[in-house]
Amino acid sequence: MIKRMSLMLIIVGIIFGGIFGFISFKGRMIKEFISSQGEPVHTVSTTPAQHLEWLPKMETIGSLQAFQGANVSPEVPGIVEEIYFKQGDKVKLGEPLLKLRAQDELAKLAALKATAQLNRITYNRNLAQFNVNAISKQTLDIDKANLDVALAHVDEQQALVNKKLIRAPLTGQLGIRLVDVGQYLEAGAAISTLQALDTLFVDFFLPQQAISKVSTGQKVTLISDAYQTALFTGEITVINPKVDTNTRNVQIRATLKNPNHKLLPGMYVTVNIATGNVQRFITLPRTAIIYNTFGASVYRVDSNSQDKTSKSKLIAKQQLVTTGDTRGDQIAILSGIKEGETIVTTGQIKLRNGSPVTIDNSVSPSNDANPELKDQ
């Protein structure tokens, strides 16, 4: 019985030993096969590093304001009796726009004028009597005061009547009409907007570190996404003499001509301010840069002429770089690479230092310093 158990254990041990041995042998053979194949070749896109001339500039977002603009509204309440303008009309300073009902005010004005006329007659009669010493100087003074008060009341009422006719406060273009005939208006209720569009202001902010780089009279260029191929120019006219204590930014205003009325108040624009002379930089697409905790780097493609067994003669070498300003899809490289070197622009995520690569530039990332927005 003991012999049979010993024999069975030996047989079981041989079987399991064979199984484990086969698994170990299989794993070793697979490892050797993979090692013999070498590292897989990765497909990447590349671009040559080249110099471009850049004009140093600062870029920010600004808001357009009318040189003159107002929401037209009455100073006094009343019911709209007549409307003299059409929506979108161009009007001149002082042109009538709207009339409020003024019958009550006109009737009161007539009564005050009659009172003033009576006071004038009384004053003139007493003046004649005073000249012949028929009345005292005190009586004449009282008559003169009554006349002055009556005339003041007439002027006050006339001013109220005049306010019932609303005139254009400036020369410009009207917007959408916000009232109708017969509508009751409160004082200050807007009837339309009126904007002078021939000249516009653009207001923007810059950090306090940039104050030394800007001055009044300096040229600026504006880009609006409403006119993607158009450049608008202006010049800085005001630099706010106070820095915002919350943001440490300074507000700056530039003025530009707008003869075709393409730009409208309230629009936002991209403001570019030239801050120096033209400089030459090596530039790359932004996608070429890899950012890590130790800094920025790129992969440079070199020839692997020393490795005779490699299936690819190109390898990727990681190189630390110092980056500068950005323009559109491009970024300036201040140090780390030389002009003419081939730099990987896509596919870096699968690379490591020394990885073999093959180049396919059939699809490359955008590399435009001034890309245009396109509707999808």
DANORZI-V567895 format. One record per backbone hydrogen bond with DSSP energy under -1.0 kcal/mol. CO is the residue of the C=O (numbers start at 1). NH is the residue of the N-H. If there is no record, write none. Layout:
co:CO nh:NH
co:CO nh:NH
//
This chain:
co:1 nh:5
co:2 nh:6
co:3 nh:7
co:4 nh:8
co:5 nh:9
co:6 nh:10
co:7 nh:11
co:8 nh:12
co:9 nh:13
co:10 nh:14
co:11 nh:15
co:12 nh:16
co:13 nh:17
co:14 nh:18
co:15 nh:19
co:16 nh:20
co:17 nh:21
co:18 nh:22
co:19 nh:23
co:20 nh:24
co:21 nh:25
co:22 nh:26
co:23 nh:27
co:24 nh:28
co:25 nh:29
co:26 nh:30
co:27 nh:31
co:28 nh:32
co:29 nh:33
co:30 nh:34
co:31 nh:35
co:32 nh:36
co:33 nh:37
co:42 nh:358
co:44 nh:360
co:45 nh:345
co:45 nh:346
co:47 nh:343
co:49 nh:340
co:50 nh:283
co:52 nh:281
co:54 nh:279
co:56 nh:275
co:58 nh:273
co:60 nh:271
co:62 nh:269
co:63 nh:203
co:64 nh:266
co:65 nh:201
co:68 nh:196
co:70 nh:194
co:72 nh:191
co:74 nh:188
co:78 nh:185
co:79 nh:101
co:80 nh:182
co:82 nh:99
co:86 nh:89
co:89 nh:174
co:91 nh:172
co:92 nh:95
co:95 nh:168
co:97 nh:84
co:98 nh:166
co:99 nh:81
co:99 nh:82
co:102 nh:106
co:103 nh:107
co:104 nh:108
co:105 nh:109
co:106 nh:110
co:107 nh:111
co:108 nh:112
co:109 nh:113
co:110 nh:114
co:111 nh:115
co:112 nh:116
co:113 nh:117
co:114 nh:118
co:115 nh:119
co:116 nh:120
co:117 nh:121
co:118 nh:122
co:119 nh:123
co:120 nh:124
co:121 nh:125
co:122 nh:126
co:123 nh:127
co:124 nh:128
co:125 nh:129
co:126 nh:130
co:127 nh:131
co:129 nh:134
co:130 nh:133
co:136 nh:140
co:137 nh:141
co:138 nh:142
co:139 nh:143
co:140 nh:144
co:141 nh:145
co:142 nh:146
co:143 nh:147
co:144 nh:148
co:145 nh:149
co:146 nh:150
co:147 nh:151
co:148 nh:152
co:149 nh:153
co:150 nh:154
co:151 nh:155
co:152 nh:156
co:153 nh:157
co:154 nh:158
co:155 nh:159
co:156 nh:160
co:157 nh:161
co:158 nh:162
co:159 nh:163
co:161 nh:164
co:162 nh:165
co:164 nh:100
co:166 nh:97
co:166 nh:98
co:168 nh:94
co:172 nh:91
co:173 nh:195
co:175 nh:88
co:180 nh:183
co:183 nh:80
co:185 nh:78
co:186 nh:189
co:191 nh:178
co:192 nh:72
co:193 nh:175
co:194 nh:70
co:195 nh:173
co:198 nh:258
co:199 nh:67
co:200 nh:256
co:201 nh:65
co:202 nh:254
co:203 nh:63
co:204 nh:252
co:206 nh:250
co:207 nh:210
co:208 nh:211
co:210 nh:213
co:211 nh:214
co:215 nh:218
co:218 nh:236
co:220 nh:234
co:221 nh:272
co:222 nh:232
co:223 nh:270
co:224 nh:227
co:227 nh:230
co:232 nh:222
co:234 nh:220
co:235 nh:255
co:236 nh:217
co:238 nh:253
co:244 nh:248
co:248 nh:208
co:249 nh:244
co:250 nh:206
co:251 nh:240
co:252 nh:204
co:253 nh:237
co:253 nh:238
co:254 nh:202
co:255 nh:235
co:256 nh:200
co:258 nh:261
co:264 nh:267
co:267 nh:64
co:269 nh:62
co:270 nh:223
co:271 nh:60
co:272 nh:221
co:273 nh:58
co:279 nh:54
co:281 nh:52
co:282 nh:333
co:284 nh:331
co:285 nh:288
co:286 nh:289
co:290 nh:297
co:292 nh:295
co:295 nh:292
co:296 nh:321
co:297 nh:290
co:298 nh:319
co:299 nh:344
co:300 nh:317
co:302 nh:315
co:306 nh:308
co:313 nh:304
co:314 nh:357
co:315 nh:302
co:316 nh:354
co:317 nh:300
co:319 nh:298
co:322 nh:334
co:322 nh:335
co:325 nh:332
co:327 nh:330
co:329 nh:286
co:330 nh:327
co:331 nh:284
co:332 nh:324
co:335 nh:322
co:338 nh:341
co:341 nh:49
co:342 nh:301
co:343 nh:47
co:346 nh:45
co:348 nh:351
co:352 nh:355
co:355 nh:316
co:356 nh:42
co:358 nh:44
co:368 nh:329
//
